[in-house]
Amino acid sequence: MRLKQQIDQIKEQSRGTTWPRFPEFEYTSPTKPGEKKDISIQLPKSYSPKFVERAWYEWWEKSGFFKPRKRTKDASTYSMVVPPPNITGNLHLGHALTSSLEDVFVRWQRMLGNETLWVPGSDHAGIATQMVVERFIENKYNTSRTELGRKKFEEAVWIWKETKGDRIIEQFRRLGSSLDWDHSTFTLNPEYSYAVNEAFIRLHDEGLIYRDEKLINWCCHLGTSVSDLEVNRVEPESSVEIPGYDLKVPTGTMHNFAYKLVDPVGDVDEIIVSTTRLETMPGDTGVAVNPHDPRYSNLIGRMVKHPLFDHKLIPIVADNAVDMDKGTGALKVTPAHSFVDFEIGKRHNLPLVSCINKKLFKTAPPNERWKNKDSIHRFDARQLVLDYLHQVGLYRGNTDHQSSLRICSRSGDVIEPIIAKQWFVSVNEMASDALQAVNDGRIKFVQDEYAKQWQHWLTTTGDWCISRSLWWGHQIPVYRCKDDTTGHHNRREQWVSAHTEKSALEKFGGSPDDTTITQDTDVLDTWFSSALFPFAALGWPKETPNLKKFYPLNLMETGNDLIFFWVARMVMMGMKLTGEVPFHNVLLHPLIRDNMGRKMSKSVGNIIDPMDVIDGKRIEALEFMYLKKEEKLLSATSIASGGDFPMIGSDALRLALCLYSTESSHINFNLMVAVECRKFFLKIWNIMRFVINLFEHDKFIKEQVNHTHYYVIRAGDVWILSKLCDVIDTTNTHLSNHNVSAAARSLQFFWKETFSSVYVVINEEGKGVGYQATNDQQIAIAVNILRVAETALRLFSPFAPFLTEELWQRLPKQ
C-alpha cells in the first residue's frame, strides 16, 4: 500500500509540469528492408523522429557504407573497437554515450575520405552472466547450477546468450552506430577463444604466468575470487545486509578479549587484543605489538594460550605495522584471512591456518565444543565466538569503532581474504613498458590528468590474479600432468599449458598410458580475455590483413572507470604479445549519474534505458520497469519529474550526450537537455523546409542550380560564407583534438545564431527569393543558401545522421 501511495504522490506532483508534447508523424511507405527510403513523400510540417529515423540504417548497412574502403587516393586508415558490452542485458546510457562519441569520430573520418574500421563486439562477462543465468534457472526450473551440472549449465548459458544477444545489436542500430557488423566479435567465439588460450600459453611458457598460494579477495556469495579493482571500501553506520544471509550484520564495534600468558610476568597474566572480526579467531597464529610500545616490551617473544583451543599456543611478536593507538595496541594475527596479517605472518614465519571454507562459504567449527555443528556461517560464528568468550570469562568489553568494510562491487557481499592456489600474471615488466609508452608519447591521453593516475597505478599495482572459480568463461588452458610410471621413485608432476590435452601430453613428454592429465577447472578472469580485444578482434594470433592494416588502433574511447580494469591491461598485453602499443590515443568519458548526482544503479531504481528516451515511455510503463521491488521508488525529481518520457529520438539523445564535456569526472544527466536538442532539430527542420521549398516552387531556379555563372555579389552572402568557413575549420580542429562537445556547440551556434537567426531570416523576409526568379542575383542568392545549408548538413551529419540524411537527400544536388 505504501508503494502505491508514493506512486500516486509522484503523479500528483507531476501534474501541470509535464514534458512538452511534440507532434509525431509516422513514415508509412512500404519500403522493403535495405531499400533506399522513399524521399518523394512530402516532409511533415514538424520534425518527428518517428518519420525521420525509419529505414535509413538498413539502407546504410546494405549499401556497405560502414565497411572499410578508400574514399580518396591518398586516404589514411582509421580504426576503433567499441568497448564490448556485457551480454547480460540491455545497453544503458553509458553505452549510448560511448556509441555517440565514437560514431562521431568514425563518421567524420569517413567524410575526410579515410578508410575506417569500427569493430563491434560483446563480452561473455563471466561473473555477471553466471549470476544472471543462475537466477534464471532457479526461478524457472527450480534447480541450481550444481544440480544441473557444468556441461548442461554451459548449454543453458549459450541458449540464454543467443536469445538476449540480438537485443544489444538492435539497440546499437537504433542509436545509429555505424559499426561494421561483418567484423562483430564475441569473446567466447572459437577464434577468439583460441587467441585467449594462445596468450595464456605464451605468457606461461615465458614464466610471466605462474601458480602460487596467495591471499586473494574471495566473494562468498559469488563463490569466486575478484580483483582489487572490483572491491569497494564503505563505512557503514551500524549494519550491513549480506546477500544470502537472513540477518543484518552489525558493524562499528571493536571487541576486546584476553589471551592468557603461558608464563605470567609479575602480576600480568594476559594480553588484551582488539578486533572487529571475531569469526576469524580460529585462524589466529600470533599476537603482534609495536616494538616501540612500552606497555608490551616485556611480553615480546612470550607465548599465549589460544582462547578457543585448549592446547594451542601462539607467540607474541613485535612488528612496526601495529598501530599503537588503535584498540588496545595489540593485534591478533590471522595470516590466512587478512592482507595486513599475511605480511606480518611472512615476516615472523607464522603458520597459515584457514578457517573459512571457500567451497561452502562457511567457517569451519573452531572448537570441539561445537562438534555437533557441521558447518557455521561466518557471521553466525561471530556470535558463537562472542558467546563463548563471555562463557569462559575472556571477554573484556567493547568500544565504538568506525569500520571500513571491503565490499564486492558485483554482489554486495563482504570480501573475505582467503589463502588459495591461483594463477597470477607477473606485471612488473609489462607495467613498466606501459608506463614508458605514455611517457614517450606513443600513447597519449586526451585528458592530461589521467596520465598521473596511470603512473601511480602502474608503479604500485601487484601481480594480477586471473583465476576465477566459475563455470562460464574460458577454462584455463593448463593441464596437470603426472607421471604414473611404476617403479619410478621420482615421478614427475608438472602444470603444462597447451591448446589441447594431446598437445599438453606431447609438451610433457609422457606416454598416454603412464600419464594422468587433468585440466584446471577454473576459468580466466574476464578482463584477461577482454584485454586482448584490440588485436584478437582483428584476427590475432594470425597475421590477418585487418591486423596488418588497422592495428594499432587510432583511438580507444571508454569510460574513465575502466582506466585500470581494461585500458592498462590492454596496453600491457598488447605490447607484450604484439610488440606494439594497441592504440595511440585514449579518450576517457565521464560516468553518467542522474541529475541529482547519484550513481545509476538497479537498487536505487534510477537507471535509464536509452530506448526509453528515444521512443518515449508512459509513466505507467516506467513504474513497471523501475518499481520492481517494494520501496524501490522511481525518483520523480531525478528521472520523470514531468510524468511521461517524451519521444526524443536517437539523434537528439546523441547530440545531448555529445554536448556534455569529457573533461569532468561525471555527468549529471538531465533529460531536459535532450528535450532542448529535439527543439533545436525543429529549428533545423524549419530552415531546411524553407530551403527545399525555394527549389520546389520555381522550376526555373531548380533547373538553373548547377549553372556555374551565378555568383554571390552581396556582402551578406560573403559574410555567411566566411562564417561557414570558420565553423568548418573550428569543427575539424575540435574533432582532431577529440573535443566532441566543443565541436557540437560550435555547430549549434552556427545553425541557431548565424544561419537561422540572421541569414535565413533576412532572405526569407525579402520574399523575392525563389518566388520571382527574374534575374541572376536572385538565383545566386538561392544557390548560396543551398550551398551553405548543404555544407552545414554535412558538417552536422556525424552528430545527427538520421536527420541530416533525411534532409540532405531531398536537396537539389549541385
Protein Blocks (a to p, Z undefined) as FASTA:
>chain_A
ZZmmmmmmmmmmmgopaccdddddddfbfcdehiacdfkbccdfbdcfklmmgoklmmmm
mnopmpccdfbfklccdddddddddfkbccdfklmmmmmmmmmmmmmmmmnopacddddd
ddeklmlmmmmmmmmmmmmnopafklnopmlmmmmmmmmmmmmmmmmmmmmmmnopacdf
klgccfkbfklmmmmmmmmmmmmmnopaccddddddddfklopacdfklpccdddfkbcc
dehiabdcdehiacddddddfbaghjafbdcdddfblmlmmmpcbdcddfklmklmmmgo
pacddfklmklccdddddfkbcfkgojlpacddfklcfklmmmmmmnopacddfbdfklo
pacdfbfklmmpmbacfklmmmmmmmmmmmnopagbjadddddddddfklopacdddddd
dddddfklmmmmmmmmmmnopaccfblmlmmmmmmmmmmcccddfbdcdfbdcddfbddd
ddfbghiabdcddddddfbfklmmmmnopafklcccdddfbdcdfklmmmmmmmmmnopa
bdcfklmmmpccfbdcddfklmmmmmmmmmmmmmmmnopafbfbdcdddddddfkopacd
fklopaccfklmmnopafklmmmmmmmbghiacdfklmmmnopaddebjmlmmmmmmmpc
fkbmbdcddfklmmmmmmmmmmmmmmmmmmmmmmmmpmklmmmmmpmkbccfbfklmmmm
mmmmmmmmmmmmmmmnopaklmmmmmmmmmmmmmmmmmmmmmmmnomgoklccbfklmmm
mmmmmmmmmmmmmmmmmmmmmlmmmmmmmpccZZ
